[in-house]
Amino acid sequence: MTKPIAKPEAADPFLWLEDRTSKQSLDWVHRQNEITVGELQGDPSYQASFQTALDLMTAEDNIAVGAAIAGHVYNFWQDKANALGLWRRTTVASYKTEKPVWETIIDFDQLAAKEGIKWVFSGASRLYPDFSRCLLSMSPDGGDASEMREFDIETKSFIEGGFRAPASKSSFGWLDKDTVIVSAALEDADKTESGYPRVIKLWKRGTKLEEATPIFEAQKDDLAAGAGVEFDGDKRHVFLARAINFFASHSFLHLPSGENRRIPLPDDATDTSLFKDQLVFGVRTPWTAPDGTVCQPDGLYSFDFAHWIETGGLGAIETLLAPAYRVSIAGIARTQDRLFISLMDNVRGKVLVCERKQGTWSMKPVALPENGTVGISHAEHFGSSVSFSFTDFLTPSSIIWSDDDGETLATVKSQPARFDAAPLISEQFEARSKDGTMIPYFVVRRRDQKGPVPTLLYGYGGFEVPLLPGYAGVRGRLWLEKGNAYVQACIRGGGEFGPAWHQAALKGNRQNGFDDFAAVAEDVVKRGIATASSLGIQGGSNGGLLTGVSLTQHPELFGAAIIEVPLLDMLRYTELPPGASWMAEYGDPSKPEDVKWLSAYSPYQHVKANPAYPPVLLTTSTADDRVHPGHARKMAARLQEAGHARTLFFEETEGGHGGRGDRRPQAAQTAMKYVFLQRALTAKA
């Protein structure tokens, strides 16, 4: 990949902070951490906040969310006694009881003690049809790179001489009991420029991994290559994909002859699923199929996959679900005999269940609670069990279970209330953005609020990811119960209203999302919920970019900013792995036309000594291999250099992008954030 046109090395005095593990960088990190910990953990309210956060994160009556496979429900569980967690299972009948009898498969704390590595569970690929043999993935530091080992669930032991691979961003799945499909990112030649798998290989039992046979390759500048085995009844299909970027890919069927036949769908096909010989799909932009059918975003369509395999012809396109205003597809899942479609209707959830009989589709709604966030927790591919989650800002999460494809429903798990919601109200408002677009947002506050209060505004706005109403006990206890308010903005760039809502803030249109967030902030103040000085903002990853831009573009709108695991130097983000993977979202800083919009908002380049900035807390992780810690480090250093003395920085030395692993450091960081907000925003309302 060509280097960026902008040569920030010459003008960037903090480039050395991009060296993740150099002594100079880590010495700086430790000095910053000492200051931040001293200030925030030294606050009189910290210890109680930490204990509350830890108690809630590790409570034994938290819901054990699980998926059913062959009569068992599998779950990963962490509590105070099991910091790194247990991978465990119970029978379906036992799971439905108030106190299931769990069988531990792997105790990761015991494994860590035995091997001297704090392994973080990353998932398991189980072998069809008995599902007792699996390919277990574990991260040594909480990052995305994981080691793989073959494991026997029945004997609860690693297979001596079985399949095993060192830590990498590769993925592994079963073709059959003696063959593994490897999406390889082991050596540089196997990787894309983003550091993800580029080559698909077949690895035979008894041979070395480096002897695996390549069957498919993506381009070096693609995002990744991927592979998976899909069963449709008794038919097994091997799918391969060349992911060009996050929103475009070419899919292939690997035929027994060895041919990789391209599936004739548009590059931006989405929401694909194989069901009853029909390949179901959606599109991100309008597409006219060979038979003349015009497929629209937010709709679902299908074609006869078996006919295509036999003849190579796409045949007729059927419309499964027609688009509707402000209704978007959240996801699809299938059991053996039903297809389930999860929808968002003006950011409220519902689920449809579909059947395929005698060549036609039929559908009806699943009788789930309304006016909340509804999701599909699991759907048993080889059975008829399916479960759904329900929550909203003030309703604790519950699991609604069905053993008969959604016909009969029963609530089998309900999280106890974690805070007193009786005095609170959840409302939905709209703010008018700079270009006139109406931006929905939610407010949770006291019903009897008389005047402005400390308020936290949260946003994300990227990658088609929607922000939905959800219950958060820690937020309730550490923020709402103190009389504070919480606001969640559904800005463009997210997935709340389908692909068009995302595309409206893509690349050169990114400023729309930033303007949306500012409009929500101004509307919250206009309604008297907060004042500018009592309004704090928070966002992570792409949301960290959002809060970084908000800080530099509109410091006058906010009284505090929390910027978590962020992207901030948008002129160098492709140089910090795996930044190149996000060019379809942000643009390419090696292209002059893209540099225009990137340089217009890149927060790191827009730090100024004046005007005054509100207090800032930046957080990151040394082991984060998704968003490089250099972004947060350099931003903190530049803010402090510019004289913004109320800038705090904290870097977690364990755990990756999502803070996986031991809950104690997660609880500590959560408590510090609420202490920071309360200190910055109190008495400013």
C-alpha positions in Angstrom: 0.0 0.0 0.0 1.3 3.5 -0.8 2.2 5.8 2.0 -0.1 8.7 2.9 0.5 11.9 1.0 0.6 13.8 4.3 3.9 13.1 5.9 3.0 13.5 9.5 6.4 12.2 10.7 8.0 15.6 10.2 5.3 17.5 12.1 4.4 14.9 14.7 6.5 15.1 17.8 4.6 12.1 19.4 5.1 9.5 16.7 7.2 7.5 19.1 4.1 6.7 21.1 2.9 4.5 18.2 5.5 2.0 19.3 3.2 -0.2 21.3 5.7 -1.8 23.7 8.9 0.3 23.6 10.3 1.3 27.0 9.9 4.9 26.2 6.2 4.5 25.3 5.4 2.3 28.3 7.3 4.6 30.7 5.0 7.4 29.4 1.9 5.2 29.8 2.8 4.3 33.4 3.4 7.9 34.3 0.0 8.9 32.9 -1.7 5.9 34.6 -0.2 6.9 37.9 -1.7 10.4 37.6 -5.1 9.2 36.5 -5.4 6.5 39.0 -4.2 8.8 41.8 -6.8 11.4 40.9 -9.9 9.2 40.1 -9.3 6.2 42.4 -8.3 8.7 45.1 -11.7 10.2 45.0 -13.8 9.4 48.1 -16.6 7.9 45.9 -14.4 5.6 43.9 -14.2 2.5 46.1 -17.9 2.2 46.5 -18.4 2.7 42.8 -15.8 0.1 42.0 -17.4 -2.5 44.4 -20.8 -1.8 42.9 -19.6 -2.2 39.3 -17.7 -5.4 40.2 -20.6 -6.9 42.1 -23.0 -6.3 39.2 -20.5 -7.5 36.6 -19.9 -10.7 38.5 -23.3 -11.3 40.1 -24.3 -14.9 40.4 -27.9 -14.0 39.4 -26.9 -12.4 36.0 -28.5 -14.2 33.1 -26.6 -17.1 31.7 -27.2 -16.5 28.0 -26.6 -19.7 26.0 -27.2 -21.5 22.8 -28.8 -25.0 22.5 -26.9 -27.7 20.5 -28.0 -31.4 20.6 -29.8 -31.2 23.9 -27.3 -29.0 25.8 -27.2 -25.3 26.4 -23.6 -23.9 26.3 -22.6 -20.8 28.2 -19.5 -18.8 29.1 -19.6 -17.5 32.6 -17.6 -15.2 34.8 -18.1 -14.2 38.4 -16.0 -13.3 41.4 -14.7 -16.8 41.9 -14.1 -17.3 38.2 -12.3 -14.2 37.0 -11.2 -15.7 33.6 -14.4 -17.7 33.4 -15.9 -21.1 32.8 -17.0 -22.6 29.6 -19.9 -24.9 30.7 -23.1 -26.6 29.7 -26.4 -27.9 31.1 -29.3 -29.8 29.6 -32.1 -27.8 28.0 -34.5 -28.9 30.7 -32.1 -27.9 33.5 -31.4 -24.5 31.8 -35.1 -23.6 32.1 -35.1 -24.1 35.8 -34.3 -21.4 38.4 -31.0 -23.0 39.3 -29.6 -25.1 36.4 -27.0 -27.8 37.1 -24.0 -26.8 35.1 -21.2 -29.1 33.9 -17.9 -27.3 33.6 -16.1 -28.0 30.3 -13.0 -25.7 30.9 -12.1 -23.7 33.9 -9.9 -20.9 32.4 -8.6 -19.8 35.8 -7.3 -23.3 36.4 -5.9 -23.5 32.9 -4.1 -20.1 33.4 -2.6 -21.4 36.7 -1.4 -24.5 35.0 0.1 -22.9 31.9 1.1 -19.5 33.3 -1.0 -17.6 30.6 -4.2 -15.7 31.3 -6.2 -17.3 28.5 -9.3 -15.5 27.3 -11.9 -17.7 25.7 -12.6 -16.7 22.1 -15.1 -19.4 21.0 -15.3 -22.9 19.7 -16.1 -24.6 16.4 -17.9 -27.9 17.0 -17.9 -30.9 14.8 -21.1 -32.1 13.1 -23.1 -34.3 13.9 -22.4 -35.1 17.5 -20.7 -31.8 18.4 -18.4 -33.2 21.1 -15.1 -32.5 19.3 -14.3 -28.8 18.8 -11.6 -26.4 17.7 -11.1 -24.1 20.7 -9.8 -20.6 20.3 -8.1 -18.7 23.2 -6.4 -15.3 23.3 -3.2 -15.0 25.4 -3.7 -11.3 26.1 -7.4 -10.6 25.3 -6.7 -9.3 21.8 -8.2 -10.6 18.6 -5.3 -13.0 17.8 -6.0 -16.4 19.3 -4.4 -19.8 19.6 -6.4 -22.8 18.5 -6.4 -26.3 20.0 -8.5 -29.4 19.3 -10.6 -30.3 22.4 -12.9 -33.2 23.4 -15.9 -32.0 25.3 -16.9 -35.4 26.6 -13.4 -36.1 28.1 -12.9 -32.4 28.9 -9.3 -32.6 27.5 -7.2 -31.3 24.7 -6.5 -33.9 22.0 -3.0 -35.2 22.2 -1.5 -34.8 18.8 -4.6 -33.1 17.5 -5.0 -29.9 15.5 -3.2 -27.0 17.0 -2.1 -23.6 15.7 -0.3 -20.6 17.3 -1.9 -17.3 18.1 -2.9 -15.4 15.0 -6.0 -13.7 13.5 -6.7 -17.0 11.6 -10.0 -18.8 11.9 -10.6 -22.5 11.9 -13.7 -24.7 11.1 -14.4 -28.3 10.4 -14.9 -29.7 7.0 -15.0 -33.2 8.4 -13.5 -35.0 11.4 -10.1 -35.2 9.7 -10.1 -32.0 7.7 -10.0 -28.4 9.0 -10.8 -25.3 6.8 -8.2 -22.7 7.7 -8.7 -19.0 7.0 -5.0 -18.3 7.3 -3.3 -15.2 8.7 -0.2 -17.0 10.1 2.7 -15.8 7.9 2.9 -12.4 6.1 2.2 -14.1 2.8 -1.1 -15.4 4.2 -2.3 -11.9 5.4 -4.0 -9.0 3.7 -2.6 -5.6 4.2 -5.1 -5.2 7.1 -3.5 -8.2 8.8 -6.5 -10.6 8.3 -6.7 -14.0 6.6 -6.0 -13.9 2.8 -5.7 -17.6 1.9 -8.1 -20.4 2.6 -6.5 -23.8 3.1 -7.5 -27.4 3.8 -5.5 -29.0 6.6 -5.5 -32.7 6.9 -5.1 -34.5 10.2 -1.6 -35.8 10.8 0.0 -33.2 8.6 1.7 -29.9 9.6 -0.2 -26.7 9.3 2.3 -25.3 6.9 1.5 -28.2 4.6 -2.2 -27.3 4.3 -3.4 -27.1 0.7 -4.6 -23.6 -0.5 -8.0 -23.7 -2.2 -8.7 -20.0 -2.5 -7.0 -16.6 -2.3 -8.2 -13.0 -1.8 -6.2 -10.0 -3.0 -3.6 -8.5 -0.8 -5.5 -5.2 -0.6 -8.8 -6.9 0.3 -10.1 -6.9 3.8 -10.0 -10.7 4.3 -10.9 -14.1 3.0 -13.3 -16.3 4.9 -14.8 -19.8 4.7 -17.6 -21.8 6.3 -19.5 -25.0 6.0 -23.3 -24.6 5.8 -25.8 -27.5 6.2 -29.2 -27.2 4.6 -31.0 -30.4 5.7 -28.6 -33.2 4.7 -26.8 -31.1 2.2 -23.4 -29.8 3.1 -22.1 -26.7 1.3 -18.6 -25.1 1.5 -18.8 -21.3 1.1 -15.8 -19.1 0.5 -15.7 -15.3 0.5 -13.4 -12.6 -0.7 -14.3 -9.6 1.6 -13.2 -6.6 -0.5 -14.1 -4.3 2.5 -16.7 -4.2 5.3 -19.5 -3.6 2.9 -18.6 -5.5 -0.3 -17.6 -9.1 -1.0 -17.6 -11.8 -3.6 -19.1 -15.1 -2.4 -18.2 -18.5 -3.9 -19.4 -22.1 -3.6 -16.6 -24.6 -3.4 -17.7 -27.5 -5.5 -16.6 -31.2 -5.1 -14.7 -30.8 -8.3 -12.5 -28.2 -6.7 -14.1 -25.3 -8.7 -14.9 -22.2 -6.8 -18.0 -20.9 -8.5 -19.0 -17.2 -7.9 -22.5 -16.8 -6.5 -24.1 -14.2 -8.9 -25.2 -11.6 -6.3 -24.1 -7.9 -6.1 -21.0 -7.0 -4.2 -23.0 -5.3 -1.5 -25.3 -8.2 -0.8 -26.1 -8.6 2.9 -28.1 -10.7 5.4 -27.5 -13.9 3.5 -28.8 -17.3 4.7 -29.4 -20.7 3.1 -32.8 -22.2 4.0 -34.7 -25.0 2.3 -32.7 -24.7 -1.0 -33.4 -21.0 -1.1 -30.5 -18.5 -0.7 -32.0 -15.5 1.1 -30.3 -12.1 0.7 -30.6 -8.4 1.0 -28.8 -5.5 -0.7 -27.3 -2.2 0.5 -28.1 -0.4 -2.8 -30.8 -1.1 -5.4 -30.0 -4.0 -7.7 -31.8 -5.3 -10.8 -31.6 -9.1 -11.0 -31.3 -10.9 -14.3 -35.0 -11.6 -14.3 -35.8 -7.9 -14.0 -36.7 -8.0 -10.3 -35.6 -4.8 -8.6 -34.2 -5.6 -5.2 -34.2 -2.7 -2.7 -32.3 -2.0 0.5 -34.1 -3.1 3.7 -35.9 -5.8 1.8 -35.2 -9.6 1.7 -35.2 -11.7 -1.4 -34.4 -15.3 -2.4 -33.5 -17.5 -5.3 -33.4 -21.3 -5.9 -29.9 -22.3 -4.8 -30.3 -25.9 -5.8 -31.4 -24.9 -9.3 -28.4 -22.5 -9.6 -26.0 -25.3 -8.6 -27.4 -27.6 -11.2 -27.8 -25.2 -14.1 -25.7 -22.1 -13.3 -28.7 -20.0 -13.9 -30.0 -17.6 -11.2 -33.7 -18.1 -12.1 -36.6 -16.2 -10.6 -36.1 -13.9 -7.7 -38.7 -14.0 -5.0 -39.5 -11.2 -2.6 -39.6 -12.4 1.0 -39.9 -9.1 2.7 -40.7 -5.8 1.1 -39.0 -2.6 2.4 -40.9 -0.3 4.7 -40.3 3.2 6.0 -37.8 3.3 8.9 -37.9 -0.5 9.2 -34.5 -2.1 8.9 -33.2 -5.7 9.1 -31.3 -6.4 12.3 -30.4 -10.0 11.4 -31.7 -13.4 10.3 -31.3 -16.8 11.8 -32.7 -20.3 11.2 -33.7 -23.4 12.9 -34.1 -26.7 11.0 -37.6 -25.7 9.7 -38.1 -22.0 10.3 -36.4 -18.8 9.3 -36.4 -15.9 11.7 -36.0 -12.2 10.7 -35.2 -9.7 13.4 -36.4 -6.2 12.5 -36.0 -2.6 13.9 -39.1 -0.5 13.5 -38.2 3.1 14.4 -35.5 1.6 16.7 -38.1 -0.8 18.3 -37.6 -4.5 17.9 -39.8 -7.3 16.5 -39.2 -10.7 15.0 -40.9 -12.5 12.0 -41.0 -16.2 11.5 -41.0 -17.6 8.0 -41.8 -21.0 6.5 -41.1 -22.4 3.1 -43.8 -24.9 1.9 -44.7 -26.0 -1.6 -42.5 -23.4 -3.2 -43.9 -20.4 -1.4 -43.0 -18.2 1.5 -45.3 -17.5 4.4 -44.6 -15.3 7.4 -46.1 -14.1 10.7 -44.9 -12.1 13.7 -43.5 -13.9 16.8 -45.7 -13.0 19.8 -42.9 -11.1 21.7 -43.2 -8.1 23.9 -43.4 -4.7 22.1 -41.8 -1.3 22.5 -38.4 -2.6 23.5 -35.2 -4.1 22.0 -35.9 -7.7 20.8 -33.2 -9.9 19.5 -32.7 -13.5 18.5 -30.4 -15.0 21.2 -30.0 -18.4 19.5 -31.6 -20.5 16.8 -30.8 -24.2 16.8 -29.7 -25.0 13.2 -30.3 -28.8 13.5 -33.3 -28.6 15.8 -36.4 -26.5 16.7 -35.3 -24.5 19.7 -35.0 -20.7 19.5 -34.7 -18.0 22.1 -35.2 -14.3 22.1 -33.9 -11.5 24.3 -36.0 -8.5 25.5 -34.9 -5.4 27.2 -35.3 -1.6 27.3 -33.6 1.1 29.3 -35.7 0.5 32.4 -36.6 -3.2 32.0 -34.1 -5.9 33.0 -33.1 -8.3 30.3 -35.1 -11.5 29.9 -34.7 -14.7 27.8 -37.9 -16.0 26.1 -37.5 -19.6 25.0 -39.3 -21.8 22.5 -38.8 -25.5 21.8 -41.2 -25.5 18.8 -39.9 -22.8 16.4 -41.5 -19.9 18.2 -45.0 -21.2 18.4 -45.0 -21.6 22.2 -43.0 -19.1 24.2 -42.0 -19.0 27.9 -39.8 -16.5 29.8 -37.1 -18.7 31.3 -34.6 -16.2 32.5 -35.1 -12.7 33.9 -32.3 -10.5 35.4 -33.3 -9.0 38.7 -33.7 -5.3 38.9 -30.3 -3.6 39.5 -31.6 -0.1 40.3 -34.8 1.6 41.2 -36.5 2.4 37.9 -39.8 3.6 39.5 -38.8 7.3 39.5 -37.4 7.2 36.0 -38.9 7.7 32.5 -37.6 6.7 29.1 -38.5 9.1 26.2 -37.7 9.4 22.5 -37.2 12.8 20.9 -35.8 14.1 17.6 -33.3 16.8 16.9 -32.9 18.7 13.6 -29.4 18.3 12.2 -27.6 20.9 10.2 -28.9 19.7 6.8 -32.5 19.3 8.2 -32.5 15.6 8.8 -34.4 14.6 11.9 -32.2 12.6 14.3 -33.9 10.4 16.9 -32.5 10.1 20.4 -33.5 8.5 23.7 -33.5 10.2 27.1 -33.6 8.4 30.5 -34.1 10.6 33.5 -36.1 11.2 36.6 -39.8 11.7 35.9 -39.9 14.7 38.2 -36.8 16.4 36.9 -37.2 20.2 37.5 -34.1 21.7 36.0 -30.9 20.8 34.2 -28.9 17.9 35.7 -25.5 16.2 34.9 -26.2 14.3 31.7 -24.3 11.7 29.7 -24.7 11.7 25.9 -23.5 8.5 24.2 -23.0 7.9 20.5 -21.4 5.6 17.9 -22.5 6.3 14.3 -20.5 3.9 12.1 -20.2 0.6 10.3 -24.0 0.0 10.1 -24.0 -0.7 13.9 -27.3 0.4 15.6 -27.5 1.8 19.1 -30.6 0.2 20.7 -32.3 0.7 24.1 -30.8 -1.7 26.6 -30.8 -2.2 30.4 -27.5 -1.4 32.1 -27.4 -2.0 35.8 -24.1 -0.3 36.4 -25.3 2.8 34.6 -28.5 2.7 36.6 -26.7 2.4 40.0 -23.7 4.7 39.3 -25.4 7.4 37.3 -29.2 7.4 37.1 -29.9 6.7 40.7 -27.9 9.8 41.6 -30.5 12.0 39.8 -28.4 12.2 36.5 -29.7 11.7 33.0 -28.6 9.5 30.1 -29.0 10.3 26.4 -28.4 7.9 23.5 -28.2 9.3 20.0 -29.2 7.4 16.8 -26.9 9.4 14.5 -26.3 8.7 10.8 -23.5 6.3 10.1 -25.1 3.7 12.3 -27.5 1.0 11.3 -30.7 2.1 13.0 -32.5 2.7 9.7 -30.7 0.4 7.3 -28.0 0.9 4.7 -29.1 4.4 3.6 -28.7 5.7 7.2 -25.2 4.4 7.3 -24.2 5.6 3.8 -25.4 9.1 4.7 -22.3 9.5 6.9 -19.8 7.4 4.8 -16.4 8.7 3.8 -16.8 12.3 2.6 -20.3 12.5 4.2 -18.8 11.8 7.7 -19.4 15.3 8.9 -23.2 14.6 8.8 -22.8 12.2 11.7 -20.7 14.7 13.7 -23.4 17.4 13.0 -26.1 15.0 14.1 -24.4 14.4 17.4 -23.9 18.2 17.9 -27.6 18.7 17.1 -28.7 16.2 19.7 -26.4 17.9 22.3 -28.0 21.3 21.5 -31.5 19.9 21.6 -30.9 18.3 25.0 -29.8 21.7 26.3 -32.8 23.5 24.6 -35.2 21.1 26.3 -33.7 22.0 29.7 -32.4 18.5 30.4 -28.8 19.7 30.8 -26.7 22.8 30.3 -23.7 22.7 28.0 -21.4 22.6 31.1 -23.4 19.7 32.7 -23.4 17.6 29.5 -20.8 14.9 29.1 -20.1 12.8 26.0 -18.8 9.3 25.7 -18.0 6.9 22.8 -15.7 4.0 22.0 -13.8 2.9 18.9 -15.6 4.7 16.0 -17.5 6.4 18.8 -14.2 7.5 20.2 -13.6 9.2 16.8 -17.0 10.8 17.2 -16.2 12.2 20.7 -12.8 13.3 19.6 -14.2 15.3 16.7 -16.9 16.7 19.0 -14.3 17.9 21.4 -12.2 19.7 18.8 -15.2 21.0 16.7 -17.6 22.0 19.5 -15.8 22.2 22.9 -18.3 24.8 23.9 -21.2 22.3 23.8 -19.8 19.9 26.4 -18.7 19.9 30.1 -16.7 16.6 29.8 -15.6 14.0 27.2 -14.7 10.3 27.6 -12.9 9.0 24.5 -12.5 5.2 24.6 -10.2 3.0 22.4 -10.5 5.6 19.7 -9.4 6.4 16.2 -8.1 10.0 16.2 -5.2 10.4 13.8 -7.1 9.9 10.5 -4.1 10.9 8.4 -2.1 7.9 9.7 -4.8 5.4 10.7 -4.0 3.1 7.7 -0.4 2.9 9.0 -1.5 1.5 12.3 -2.7 -2.1 11.9 -5.4 -3.1 11.1 -6.4 0.4 10.0 -6.3 -0.4 6.3 -9.4 -2.5 6.8 -11.6 0.5 7.4 -10.9 2.5 4.2 -14.4 1.7 2.9 -15.8 3.5 5.9 -13.5 6.5 6.2 -11.5 6.8 2.9 -7.9 6.4 1.9 -5.4 9.0 3.2 -3.1 8.1 0.3 -5.6 9.7 -2.1 -5.7 13.5 -2.4 -9.4 13.6 -2.7 -9.9 11.6 0.5 -7.3 13.6 2.4 -9.5 16.7 1.9 -12.3 15.3 4.1 -10.1 13.4 6.5 -7.9 16.3 7.2 -11.0 18.5 7.6 -12.1 16.6 10.8 -9.2 14.4 12.0 -9.1 15.3 15.7 -5.4 14.8 16.3 -4.6 17.5 13.8 -7.2 19.9 15.1 -6.1 20.3 18.7 -5.8 24.0 19.5 -4.6 25.8 22.6 -7.7 28.0 22.4 -10.6 27.8 23.1 -10.6 26.1 26.5 -11.5 22.4 26.3 -13.6 20.6 28.9 -12.0 17.9 31.0 -11.1 14.8 28.9 -10.5 11.2 29.8 -8.9 9.0 27.1 -8.7 5.2 27.6 -7.1 2.5 25.5 -5.4 -0.9 25.9 -1.8 -2.0 25.2 -3.1 -5.3 23.8 -5.7 -3.8 21.6 -5.0 -5.2 18.2 -8.1 -3.7 16.6 -7.7 0.0 17.2 -4.0 0.8 17.9 -3.3 2.5 21.3 -1.2 5.0 19.5 -4.3 7.0 18.7 -5.3 7.7 22.3 -1.7 8.1 23.5 -0.8 10.7 20.9 -4.1 12.6 21.4 -3.5 12.8 25.2 0.1 14.0 24.7 -1.0 16.7 22.2 -3.9 17.9 24.4 -1.5 18.2 27.4 1.1 19.9 25.3 -1.5 22.5 24.1 -2.1 23.4 27.7 -5.3 21.4 28.4 -4.2 20.4 31.8 -7.6 18.7 32.6 -6.7 15.8 30.2 -6.4 12.4 31.8 -5.2 9.2 30.1 -5.5 5.6 31.2 -4.2 2.5 29.4 -5.2 -1.0 30.5 -2.2 -3.3 30.2 -4.4 -6.4 29.7 -7.4 -7.1 27.5 -8.1 -6.2 23.9 -10.4 -3.9 22.1 -13.5 -5.0 24.0 -11.8 -5.3 27.4 -12.2 -9.1 27.5 -10.8 -11.1 30.4 -10.8 -10.4 34.1 -13.8 -8.3 35.2 -11.8 -6.5 38.0 -9.9 -4.1 35.7 -13.1 -3.6 33.7 -15.0 -2.6 36.9 -12.1 -0.3 37.9 -12.1 1.5 34.6 -15.9 1.8 34.6 -15.9 3.2 38.2 -13.2 5.7 37.2 -15.3 6.9 34.3 -18.3 7.6 36.4 -16.2 9.3 39.0 -14.7 11.5 36.3 -18.1 12.4 34.9 -19.6 13.2 38.3 -16.7 15.4 39.2 -16.6 17.2 35.9 -20.4 17.8 35.6 -21.7 18.2 39.1 -22.6 21.7 40.3 -22.5 22.9 36.6 -26.1 22.2 35.8 
